[in-house]
Amino acid sequence: MRQSKNGGYWRSQALLNALESALLILFMGGFMAALGWQLWGGAGVALLLLVGLLTLVFNPALSPRWVMKLYGAKPLQKTHAPALSELTRWLCERAGLEKEPEIYLIPSRVMNAFSVGFSGRSAVALSDAMMRQLELRELAGVLAHEISHIRHNDLWVMGLADLFSRMTSMMAFVGQILLLMNLPLMLLGMVTINWWLILLLMIAPLLSALAQLALSRTREYAADMGAARLTGDPRGLARALERIEKAQGGWIEHILAPGNRVPDPSLLRTHPRTAERVERLLVLEQEMDQSERLPLEQLLHRYDHPEIMRKPRRRIWGTWW
């Protein structure tokens, strides 16, 4: 793919995203190791590293098909959306993926999309509502965003962060149990209290979770940038993000209480605010060469899958569709 008119901004943003991701991973791993050192010394740190390494090496990723079953998703037949099949092929060629992800359809009236797996075995899910409500230009941006996640192995990165977070929470829980068991001895003055360790045990899960959320937001920014480069059209994704956010509230809410939704605090969000993402994408648009855009005019966007009529509801395992 040809380079944009001025690659300075692209390179600086890509470097910043990569550096921020690396620092957050190092922080989570270092914090976990520090907690293990305080609880069990050097042997504890070595054991944690061994367990983490074995988990990463021998614990296979969840099968994309198994994850799709949780959402009731089924493979989208090419005959129902022929343009989407060609669009996927174009994006994978630009992304350098040897194997295209399987495209699944979520039977939902909620606008949603996500990707699972790695470059060799992956899948992208799009909801029925998204297929019907987004224009091809916007759909290309969303699909490119998910393919960027696959290209960057973001599922592996977030899996590593989740492992660090879970192990940190487990150690904090074990430490708190040991603290309660030794409470009588502390009251009798038979053992000394390490107040720094107690404070660390209390805040460890929170700090690890906040770092994990920050990493998720960073990877979303990186996927937005990747999508802009794959499509050559940052505005397409920006428009899709705005339409998705607008559709998140019901029509009654938009009419009767348009300002009633209270935004989540920035630190507690898995995704950056839509306005911030759109602003960055529009800056990227100024750096793009129009010749880099996908020739979407060559495709006829047609989607003739039977419409999903049932209302969305939350499943017992936590998914919402």
N, C-alpha and C positions, 0 to 999 in steps of 0.2 A: 504494500500500500504506500502511496506517495506521502511524503512528509507534508505537514501543514506549513503555512507561510512563515510562521515564526515559532520554532520549536522550543524556545526558551521557557515559556510558561508551562508547556506540556511536561518538559523534563523536570522543572522545579517541583511541580505538583506530584509527579510520579515518584520523585525522590523523597519528597516530604511524606507521602503516604507510606512508602516502603520503610522509611526510617521510623515513623510513628508506630507502625505495626511491629517492627523489630523491638523497639523500646518497650512497648506494652507487653510483648511476649516475655522479654527478659525480666521485666518487673514482676510479672506473675510467677515465673519460674524462680526468680531470686527470692521473692517474698515467701513462697512455699518452702524453699530450702532453708531460709532463715527461721521460719517457724519450726521446721523439723529439727534444726540445730538446737534451738532453745528447749525443745521437749526431750530429745533423745541423743543429742550430740552428733558427732561425725558419722557414727554407725547409722543413725536415723536418716541422715541426708543421703548416704549411699544406698540405703534400702529404698528410699523414695525414688531416687534416680533409676534404680533397677526396675522397680514396679512400673514407673512411667514408660521406660524404654520398651519393656515387654508388652505393655498395653498397646503402644503405638505400632509395634512390629507385628504382633500376632493377633491383635483384635481386628478382624476384617470390618470394613465399612458396611453399614446397612445396605442391603440391596435396594437400588432405586425402585424396583417393582414393589418391594415390601412397603416402602414409604408411601408410594402412590396408593396402595390399597387402603392405607389409613384414611386417605382423603376420598376414597371412592372413585379415584381417577382411573380412566381407561385410555389406552393408546388412541390418539386422534388419527383417524383414517385420512390418507392423503386426498381421497376423493371429496371429503367434506371441506377441506381448506387447501387446495392445490398451491396457492400462492405462498402459504406459510412454509410448505415443504421446500420450495425453491429458495425462499428467503433464508431458511435455516442453512441450506447448502452454501449460499453466498457468505453468510456470516462465519461459518466454520472454516471456509477457505481463507478468509481474511484473518481469522484468529489462529490459524495454523493447527487446528484440531484434526487429527487423522480420522477420528470416528465421530460422527454426528450424534448428539444426544437424542434420545427418544422423546417425542413430543406427546404429552398426555393432556387430556381434557378433564378438568375438575367440574363435576356437575353442580355448579353453584351460581347463584345470582349475585354473589359478592365478587367484586373485582380483585383478583389475586393472581400472583405468579411466584414461583420459586423454582430453584434448581437443587438437585441432589447428585451425589456421586463425584467421580473424578474424570479426568480427560479420557480415560480408556473405557469407562463404564458410567454413563451419566444419563440424566433425564431432566427435562424441563416441563413444568406443569403450568397450564394457562386455564383460567376459569372460563366457563361459558359466557359469563357477563363481560369479561374482558374481550373475548373474541367478537362479541356483538357490538360493543360500545366504542372500541378504539378504532381509529382509522389505521390504514396499513402503515403509514409513516410512524405513528405512535406505537403500534404493535412491534415494528422493527426495533425501536428503541428499547422496549421492554425485553424483547427476546435477546437483543445484543447485551443488555445488562446481565441477564442470567447466564449467557454464554461466557461473559467475562468472568463471572464467579467461578465457572468451571475451568476456564483457562488459567486463572490465577491460583487454582487449588485452594480456594477460600474455605471450602468445607473441611479440608484437612487442617488449615490454620485455626479455624474456629473450634475444631475438635480438640486440638492441642490446648487451646485456651480453656475449653470446658474441662479437660482433664486436670489442668492445674487448679482451676476453681473448685472442682469437686474434691480433690485431694486436700486442698487447703481447708475447706469446710469440714472434711472428715477429721483432720488433725485438730482443728479448733474444738470440735465436738468431743473427741477423745480427751483432749486436754482439760476441758471443762468438767468432764466426768471424773477424771483423776483429781481435779481440784476439789470437787464435792466430797470425794472419798477421803481426802486428807483434811477436810475442814475441822473435824474434832481435834486432830493433832495441832492444827494451827491455833485453835482456841485455847488449848492447853499450853501453848508456847513451846511445843516440842519440835516444831519445824519453823523455819523462817519463810516469809512470804515474798515472792518476787512479783512486786506490783507491776513491773514493766511487762512481765510475761502474762499476767492476768489481763492487762490492757490489750496486749497483742492478740490474745485469744478472743477477746470481745470484738475487736474491729477487723480481724483477719478476713472473715467471710465477706464483710461489706466491701472492703478495699479490693478484694479479688473480683467480686461481682462488678464493681464500678469499672475496673480495668477491662473486664471482659466486654462490657457494654461499649466502652470507648473503642475497643478493637473492632467491634462489629460496625460501629459508625464509620471508622476509617476504611474498612473493607468496602462499605457501601459507596463511599466517595470514589475509591479506586475503580469499582465496577462501573460507576457512572462515567468516569473518564474513559475506561475501556470501551464502553458502549458507544460513546461519542466518536472514538477513533474507528470502530468497526463500521458504523453506519455513515460516518462523515456528516452526520446531521444531529448535533446536540439538541437543537430545538425540538426535534421529534420526541425525544425522551422527556424533555422538560414539559411539553404539552401533556404527555401521558401521565406524568407525576401529578400535575395539577388536576387532571380529570379524575384520577384515582382518589386523590385526597377529597375532592368535592363529593365523590360518590360514597365516601365512608359513612357520612351521616344520612339518615333517612330523609325522604322528601318532606315529611311533616316537621322534622327538626330544622331543616333549612328554611322553612316558611315561618314557623312559629317562634323558633329560638335560634336564629342563625349565629349568635355570639355566645351561646350557652356552653359550648365545649371548652373545657379548660385544658390547655396544652400541657403535656407531660414536661417535667423539668428536663433540661438538656442532658444532665448526667444520667438520667434513668431511661433514656431512649435507646432502642436497638438500632434505629435508623435516624439519620440527621433530619432536621426539619425540612419539609418540602421546599419552603421558600429559600433556604440556604442552598439546597441542591440545585434548584432552578437557576439561582443567581450564578453559581459556578458554571453550570452548563452554558448559560448565555455568554459568559466570558470566553469559554472555549470556542463558541461559535465564531467569535471574531478572529480566531486563529486558524479557522478551517479554510481550506481551498474547496470551492464548490465542485471541482472536478473529482473530489474524493467521495462524494455522496453516492450511495447505492442507487442504481437505475430502477427505482421502484415503479416508474411509469411503465416499465415493460411488463409488470405483473398486474393481473386482474384479481383484486381481492374479493373472494367469494367464500362465504361460510354458510353451509346449508345443513348443519347438524340440527336435529330436532331441539327446539327451545326447552330449557330447563324451567319448570314452572314452580317447583316446591320452594318454600321459603328456607333461608339459611338457619341453621341451629348448631349449637355446640355439642360435640360428641363427648362421650364419657372419658376418652383419653386426651381431651383438651383441644383437639382441632376444631376449627370453625369453618363450616362451608354449607 
